[in-house]
Amino acid sequence: MVTRSVEYRQGETVLEGYLVYDDAVQGQRPGVLVAHEWTGLGPYVQGRVEALARLGFVAFGADLYGRGIRPATPEAAAAEAAKYKSDRQLLRARAAAGLAELRRQPAVDPARLAAIGYCFGGTAVLELARSGAELCGVVSFHGGLDTPQPADARNIRAKVLALHGAADPIAPASQVAAFQDELRQAGVDWQLVLYGGAVHSFTNPAAGNDPTKGAAYDARADRRSWLAMRQFFAELFAEEEGRSPTVAE
């Protein structure tokens, strides 16, 4: 595996992403952008980037905050994330800069690109899709599903998969319902999977094991959501290659 930090920019802001790919794989392959949770690009998301590379993708962990900005407390993370939640155009621009950097990688097939995101990163990749970015698909893992501009769903070119905790108090049922209406009215090709009993951050062991706090790890939902993503990608990229996927893929 090749792993390296990649410095790139969005406007005047210096960003530092995390690129991983298997150099034993020949030729171009699909690229997957990974958007981090509210604590910034750290070990958790880097682990997901590495897991995607082991599946044969070129994976790139985007830096949405800026080089060296890695909040160390929940309070600092909430404050940093709020800057982008209140400025969705900036959030879209940061995500788009990461996608552009991924597309520039020589091993990436630019016609086969997807983006996934966790929590805050789920919000980011959905906003990237709403901006009209050229993507085959996006996947939100326990992400915020709301947007101040639901009409922008008409710009979505990607297929959308939302993997969500059915008991998530941070993105509750009312937000889930509004999200479905948004995509339905825009004619988007979308899927939503709800995991019973799962709350926010269900893929992250660092979230602890007490769901009454609103965020907690759920091993079953983590496993099932990763498998759902893999099946989504098998269908997505098989279609781009002009062949039909099989269940075995």
N, C-alpha and C positions, 0 to 999 in steps of 0.2 A: 504494500500500500504506500502511495505517495501522500504525505500530509504536509501542508504548509500554510502559514499565514499569508494572506494576500492583502496588500494595501491598495485601496481604491478611493474614489471621491464621489460625493454628491454635492455639487456646487463647490463651495470652499471648505466643506467639512471632510476631514480625513477619516476614513472608515477602515476597519481591519477585520476581514472575513477569514473563514476557515475552509480550505479546499482539501478534499480527499477523493482519491480515485485509485483504482487498481491498474498499475501500468502493465500488467500481464495481459490485460484485455486488449485485443487488437481492434483498431478502427474507432470510428465515432460511436457514441452511445448516448442514451437519454441523460439529460441533466436535471437534477432536482435542487431547487433552492429551498433552504431551511431557515425559517424565521424564528428567532428566539422568544422566550417568555420574558416577563417584565424585569428580570434580573440581568438581562443582557446576554451576550454571547459567551457562555461559560461551559463548564464540563458536561452539564446535562445535555445541552443541544449538540455539543461537539460529539458526544457519544452517539447521538442519533445520526449525525452526518457520517460518522464512521460506519455505522450499521448499514446505511444506504449504499455506501461505497462497496461494502462486502456483497451486496446484492447485484453489483455490476453497474451501478450508476456513477456518474460524476456528481458528487454532492458538494454543495457550497453553503456554508453557514453564513448568512448575511449579518452584517453589523448595522442595526437600525439606529443605534445611539451615537456612535462615534468612537474613535480609537481611545481606549483607556477608560471609557465610561461603563462601569460595571457596578451597579448599585449593590451595596453590601447588606442593607437592611430592608425589610418590607416597606418602611416609610419612604426610604430613598427610592426604592423601585416604583412605588406608587406615584411619587412625584415626577419621576422621569417619564414613566409611561403616559402620565396625564398630558404631558407636553404634546404628544403625538395623537392621543385620542381626541384632543381639542383642536388639532390641526391635521385633518385627514389628508390634505394635499401634501403636506410635508411627509406624512407617513407613507403615502403612495410613492413619493419621490425617493425616499430611502429604500423602499422595497424594490423599486424599478432600477435603482443603481446596482443593487445586488444581482438582479436578474441580468442586467447588461454585462456585469462582470462574469457571471456564469456563462453567458452566451459566447463570450470572447475566448473561452478555454478551447484549445485545439482538439481535445478529445470529445467535445460535446457536439452532438447533432443538434443544430439550432432549430430543427423542425420538431424536435421531441423534448419539450421542456415542461416541467411541472413545478409547483411550489407547494410546500407544506409549512404549517406553523403551529406553534403551541401557545395556548393562552393568548397573551398579547400578540404573539406571532400569528395566531390564527386570525385575529382581527386584521393584521397587516396583509396577509396573503389574500384575504377576501377583498380588502380595499384595492390591492393590486389588480385583482380580477375585475373589479368594478371600474377601474381606470381604462379598461380595454386592452390590457397587456396581452401580447401574443403568447399564450400558454395553452397547452393541451388540457391541463387540469390543475385544480387546486384542492388541497385537503386541509381542513381546520380540525385540530385536535383540541377539544375543550376551549375553543376560542370565543371571544366576544363576537356576537353575530349582528349587533346593531350597527347602524350607519346613519349619519345625518342626511345622507343623500340616497335614499332607496331607489329613486328613479334612475340612478346610474347603473343599476343592474342590467339595463338594456344594452350597456356596453360590453357585457361579459361575453367573451369568446370561449372561455374554458368550460369544461365540465366541472361540476362542483360536488365535493363530498364533505359533509360536516359530520364529525364523530363527536358525540356530545353526551355528557352525563345527564341522565333523566332527572336527577335530583340536584343539579347545579344551581345554587342560589345566586350566583354572580351573573349568569346568563340564564334567567329563569324561563318558565314555559311561555310567558307572554312575549319574550324576546324571540324565542324559537318560532312561535306562531307568526310573528311579524316577518321574520326571515323567510319562512316558507311562502308567505303571501308575496313578498318582494320578488323572489325568484320565479314564482308561478306566473305572476303578472308580466314578467319580462321574458317569459318563454325560455328560461335557462334549463339546460340538462343538469338536473341536480339530484342528489341523494342525501338523506339524513338518516343517521343511525343513532338511536338513543340507548344508552346502557343503563339498565335498571339499577338503582341504588348508588350509582356513581355520581360524585360531585365534581367540583372544579379540580383541575390539575391531576386527573386520575392516572396519567402516565408517568408521573414524577415521584419516585420514592422519597425524595426530600420533602414532599408535602405532608409526610406523616401518615398515620393510620386512623385518625379520628375524624370521620365525616361530619360530625356535628359542628366542626369549625368551618365548614363550607368548602374546604379544599383538603383532599386526602388521596393517597395512592390507592389504586384498585387494580390488583394484579390481573384479574380476569378481563377487565375493561381495557387495560393496557395491551394484553395479548391479542384480544379480539380486534381492537382498533388497528393494530399494526398489520394483522392479517387482512383486514378490510382494505387498508391502503394498498397492500401488495396486490390484491385482486383487482382493485381499481386501476393500478398502473398496468397490470397485465392486459386488461381490456383496452386501456387508453393507448398504449404504445403499439399494441397489435393492430389497432385500427389505423394508426398513423403509418404503419408498415404495409397496410393494405391486405392484411390477412385476418382471419377470425381467431380469437383467443380460445383456448380450451381451459377447462376447470383445472387441469394439472398445472397450468402456468401460474 
